[in-house]
Amino acid sequence: MASTSLGDLLESKENQDQSSAETLKLIEGVLDYIRANLNNISYTWGTSSPQYKSASEIMQKYFNDNMKKMKIDVQETNLEDLLANMSLDGKSS
């Protein structure tokens, strides 16, 4: 079974035939990817570094833009809060 990419989901979402479980799984995957990148940047430069701040802002915008494309109301979701409640192994903390 081939995995669904974010681009594929965004295209197919126009037809509204994707299950909400699949959408949720993809969102969790995107958050895992973002969290892993922010953890790497934090470890390398620290959370108070310009690199971390810049990456965090870029990834926040990416996340919000994609949620809007999928017609999910993010209401300015705080990415840091979402990431804090997830783990790298896919289990909520």
TORPA-4810 file (N, C-alpha, C, O; in nm, 3 decimals):
<nodes>
NODE_1_0.085_-0.118_0.000_0.000_0.000_0.000_0.089_0.124_0.000_0.174_0.138_0.088_M
NODE_2_0.070_0.212_-0.096_0.152_0.332_-0.108_0.107_0.435_-0.006_-0.012_0.449_0.022_A
NODE_3_0.204_0.507_0.050_0.168_0.610_0.147_0.121_0.735_0.073_0.161_0.760_-0.041_S
NODE_4_0.037_0.812_0.138_-0.019_0.933_0.080_0.067_1.051_0.118_0.097_1.072_0.235_T
NODE_5_0.108_1.129_0.018_0.187_1.249_0.046_0.093_1.365_0.075_-0.026_1.359_0.045_S
NODE_6_0.148_1.470_0.134_0.067_1.587_0.166_0.009_1.647_0.039_-0.108_1.686_0.036_L
NODE_7_0.089_1.653_-0.067_0.040_1.707_-0.194_-0.075_1.626_-0.250_-0.173_1.682_-0.299_G
NODE_8_-0.063_1.492_-0.243_-0.171_1.405_-0.291_-0.299_1.429_-0.212_-0.407_1.434_-0.269_D
NODE_9_-0.285_1.442_-0.080_-0.403_1.463_0.003_-0.468_1.596_-0.029_-0.591_1.606_-0.035_L
NODE_10_-0.387_1.699_-0.048_-0.443_1.830_-0.078_-0.521_1.828_-0.209_-0.627_1.889_-0.219_L
NODE_11_-0.469_1.757_-0.311_-0.539_1.748_-0.438_-0.669_1.669_-0.423_-0.772_1.711_-0.475_E
NODE_12_-0.664_1.559_-0.355_-0.782_1.475_-0.342_-0.884_1.533_-0.245_-1.001_1.498_-0.250_S
NODE_13_-0.840_1.622_-0.158_-0.930_1.681_-0.059_-1.039_1.762_-0.128_-1.148_1.779_-0.073_K
NODE_14_-1.009_1.814_-0.248_-1.109_1.890_-0.321_-1.232_1.804_-0.348_-1.344_1.856_-0.354_E
NODE_15_-1.213_1.676_-0.364_-1.325_1.585_-0.390_-1.392_1.539_-0.261_-1.497_1.475_-0.267_N
NODE_16_-1.335_1.572_-0.147_-1.390_1.538_-0.016_-1.413_1.388_0.002_-1.507_1.347_0.070_Q
NODE_17_-1.325_1.306_-0.060_-1.345_1.162_-0.047_-1.242_1.097_0.044_-1.237_0.974_0.054_D
NODE_18_-1.159_1.176_0.110_-1.060_1.121_0.203_-1.123_1.106_0.340_-1.200_1.192_0.384_Q
NODE_19_-1.092_1.000_0.407_-1.146_0.979_0.541_-1.078_1.072_0.640_-0.962_1.111_0.621_S
NODE_20_-1.149_1.106_0.745_-1.091_1.193_0.846_-0.978_1.122_0.920_-0.886_1.188_0.969_S
NODE_21_-0.984_0.991_0.930_-0.875_0.916_0.996_-0.746_0.928_0.916_-0.639_0.945_0.974_A
NODE_22_-0.756_0.921_0.785_-0.638_0.935_0.700_-0.583_1.077_0.710_-0.461_1.097_0.715_E
NODE_23_-0.672_1.175_0.713_-0.630_1.314_0.726_-0.559_1.336_0.859_-0.453_1.400_0.863_T
NODE_24_-0.615_1.284_0.965_-0.553_1.297_1.097_-0.416_1.231_1.100_-0.322_1.286_1.157_L
NODE_25_-0.404_1.115_1.039_-0.275_1.045_1.035_-0.171_1.128_0.960_-0.055_1.134_1.001_K
NODE_26_-0.212_1.190_0.850_-0.120_1.274_0.775_-0.078_1.396_0.855_0.039_1.434_0.855_L
NODE_27_-0.173_1.459_0.924_-0.141_1.575_1.008_-0.043_1.536_1.117_0.052_1.609_1.144_I
NODE_28_-0.064_1.421_1.179_0.029_1.373_1.281_0.168_1.351_1.222_0.268_1.380_1.287_E
NODE_29_0.173_1.300_1.099_0.302_1.280_1.033_0.373_1.411_1.008_0.495_1.421_1.027_G
NODE_30_0.298_1.512_0.964_0.357_1.644_0.941_0.409_1.702_1.073_0.518_1.758_1.078_V
NODE_31_0.330_1.688_1.179_0.373_1.739_1.310_0.497_1.664_1.360_0.586_1.725_1.418_L
NODE_32_0.503_1.533_1.337_0.623_1.457_1.375_0.746_1.509_1.301_0.852_1.525_1.361_D
NODE_33_0.730_1.535_1.172_0.840_1.586_1.090_0.886_1.723_1.142_1.005_1.748_1.156_Y
NODE_34_0.790_1.811_1.168_0.823_1.944_1.218_0.892_1.934_1.354_0.992_2.001_1.378_I
NODE_35_0.838_1.851_1.443_0.896_1.836_1.576_1.038_1.784_1.569_1.126_1.833_1.641_R
NODE_36_1.063_1.686_1.484_1.198_1.631_1.470_1.295_1.738_1.421_1.407_1.747_1.470_A
NODE_37_1.252_1.820_1.326_1.338_1.927_1.277_1.365_2.031_1.384_1.479_2.076_1.400_N
NODE_38_1.261_2.070_1.457_1.282_2.168_1.564_1.370_2.112_1.675_1.451_2.185_1.733_L
NODE_39_1.356_1.983_1.705_1.444_1.921_1.805_1.589_1.924_1.759_1.678_1.951_1.839_N
NODE_40_1.613_1.895_1.632_1.750_1.900_1.579_1.807_2.041_1.588_1.922_2.060_1.629_N
NODE_41_1.728_2.139_1.551_1.774_2.278_1.557_1.796_2.320_1.701_1.895_2.388_1.732_I
NODE_42_1.706_2.281_1.790_1.721_2.312_1.932_1.849_2.252_1.988_1.922_2.319_2.061_S
NODE_43_1.876_2.128_1.954_1.996_2.060_2.002_2.123_2.127_1.948_2.222_2.140_2.020_Y
NODE_44_2.119_2.170_1.822_2.237_2.229_1.759_2.261_2.373_1.801_2.373_2.409_1.837_T
NODE_45_2.157_2.456_1.798_2.174_2.599_1.824_2.103_2.650_1.949_2.132_2.760_1.995_W
NODE_46_2.011_2.574_2.004_1.935_2.617_2.122_1.805_2.685_2.084_1.790_2.738_1.973_G
NODE_47_1.710_2.682_2.176_1.577_2.738_2.148_1.575_2.891_2.146_1.479_2.950_2.096_T
NODE_48_1.677_2.954_2.199_1.681_3.101_2.196_1.757_3.154_2.075_1.775_3.275_2.061_S
NODE_49_1.802_3.065_1.987_1.881_3.106_1.871_1.793_3.163_1.760_1.675_3.131_1.751_S
NODE_50_1.852_3.248_1.676_1.778_3.299_1.559_1.738_3.186_1.464_1.633_3.193_1.401_P
NODE_51_1.821_3.082_1.455_1.790_2.969_1.368_1.661_2.899_1.413_1.575_2.866_1.331_Q
NODE_52_1.649_2.877_1.543_1.530_2.810_1.597_1.406_2.897_1.576_1.302_2.848_1.534_Y
NODE_53_1.419_3.026_1.605_1.306_3.117_1.589_1.260_3.121_1.443_1.141_3.114_1.415_K
NODE_54_1.355_3.132_1.352_1.322_3.138_1.210_1.256_3.008_1.164_1.154_3.012_1.095_S
NODE_55_1.314_2.895_1.200_1.258_2.765_1.160_1.119_2.745_1.219_1.030_2.695_1.151_A
NODE_56_1.101_2.785_1.343_0.972_2.771_1.409_0.865_2.853_1.337_0.754_2.806_1.315_S
NODE_57_0.899_2.975_1.300_0.804_3.062_1.230_0.770_3.005_1.093_0.654_3.006_1.052_E
NODE_58_0.871_2.957_1.021_0.848_2.899_0.888_0.759_2.776_0.897_0.665_2.760_0.819_I
NODE_59_0.788_2.690_0.993_0.710_2.567_1.006_0.568_2.595_1.056_0.475_2.524_1.018_M
NODE_60_0.551_2.697_1.139_0.417_2.738_1.183_0.336_2.784_1.063_0.220_2.745_1.048_Q
NODE_61_0.396_2.866_0.978_0.327_2.915_0.858_0.294_2.799_0.765_0.183_2.792_0.711_K
NODE_62_0.389_2.708_0.745_0.367_2.591_0.660_0.249_2.509_0.710_0.161_2.470_0.633_Y
NODE_63_0.247_2.484_0.841_0.140_2.405_0.901_0.005_2.475_0.882_-0.091_2.412_0.836_F
NODE_64_-0.003_2.602_0.916_-0.130_2.676_0.904_-0.177_2.685_0.760_-0.296_2.669_0.732_N
NODE_65_-0.084_2.710_0.666_-0.120_2.717_0.524_-0.178_2.585_0.476_-0.277_2.583_0.403_D
NODE_66_-0.118_2.475_0.516_-0.166_2.344_0.471_-0.299_2.308_0.536_-0.382_2.242_0.473_N
NODE_67_-0.320_2.349_0.659_-0.450_2.323_0.722_-0.559_2.402_0.650_-0.671_2.353_0.633_M
NODE_68_-0.527_2.524_0.610_-0.625_2.605_0.536_-0.655_2.542_0.401_-0.770_2.541_0.357_K
NODE_69_-0.553_2.488_0.334_-0.573_2.422_0.205_-0.662_2.299_0.220_-0.738_2.266_0.130_K
NODE_70_-0.652_2.233_0.334_-0.735_2.115_0.359_-0.869_2.155_0.419_-0.949_2.070_0.458_M
NODE_71_-0.892_2.287_0.427_-1.017_2.342_0.480_-1.040_2.300_0.625_-1.153_2.274_0.666_K
NODE_72_-0.932_2.295_0.700_-0.941_2.267_0.843_-0.920_2.399_0.915_-0.819_2.467_0.893_I
NODE_73_-1.012_2.436_1.001_-1.004_2.562_1.074_-0.900_2.550_1.184_-0.923_2.486_1.286_D
NODE_74_-0.784_2.613_1.163_-0.677_2.603_1.261_-0.689_2.707_1.370_-0.630_2.691_1.477_V
NODE_75_-0.764_2.812_1.348_-0.781_2.919_1.446_-0.648_2.956_1.510_-0.635_2.961_1.632_Q
NODE_76_-0.548_2.983_1.424_-0.415_3.020_1.472_-0.364_2.920_1.574_-0.323_2.956_1.685_E
NODE_77_-0.368_2.794_1.537_-0.320_2.687_1.623_-0.176_2.713_1.664_-0.093_2.750_1.581_T
NODE_78_-0.147_2.693_1.790_-0.011_2.709_1.839_0.064_2.579_1.816_0.039_2.479_1.883_N
NODE_79_0.155_2.582_1.721_0.231_2.463_1.683_0.309_2.408_1.800_0.320_2.286_1.815_L
NODE_80_0.364_2.494_1.883_0.442_2.448_1.999_0.355_2.365_2.094_0.402_2.265_2.148_E
NODE_81_0.230_2.405_2.113_0.139_2.328_2.199_0.110_2.191_2.140_0.109_2.091_2.211_D
NODE_82_0.086_2.187_2.009_0.060_2.059_1.943_0.181_1.966_1.953_0.167_1.847_1.981_L
NODE_83_0.298_2.022_1.929_0.419_1.941_1.932_0.450_1.891_2.073_0.501_1.780_2.090_L
NODE_84_0.420_1.971_2.172_0.449_1.933_2.310_0.368_1.812_2.354_0.408_1.738_2.443_A
NODE_85_0.253_1.793_2.291_0.165_1.683_2.328_0.183_1.558_2.243_0.104_1.465_2.252_N
NODE_86_0.288_1.556_2.162_0.313_1.440_2.078_0.453_1.388_2.103_0.539_1.459_2.155_M
NODE_87_0.476_1.263_2.065_0.609_1.205_2.080_0.659_1.157_1.945_0.580_1.141_1.852_S
NODE_88_0.789_1.135_1.934_0.848_1.091_1.808_0.802_0.952_1.768_0.804_0.919_1.650_L
NODE_89_0.762_0.870_1.863_0.719_0.734_1.830_0.572_0.728_1.791_0.518_0.619_1.772_D
NODE_90_0.506_0.843_1.779_0.368_0.847_1.735_0.265_0.834_1.844_0.145_0.839_1.817_G
NODE_91_0.309_0.817_1.968_0.216_0.806_2.080_0.206_0.940_2.150_0.307_1.008_2.172_K
NODE_92_0.086_0.979_2.185_0.068_1.105_2.258_0.131_1.093_2.395_0.128_0.988_2.458_S
NODE_93_0.188_1.205_2.440_0.251_1.204_2.573_0.155_1.245_2.681_0.192_1.249_2.798_S
</nodes>
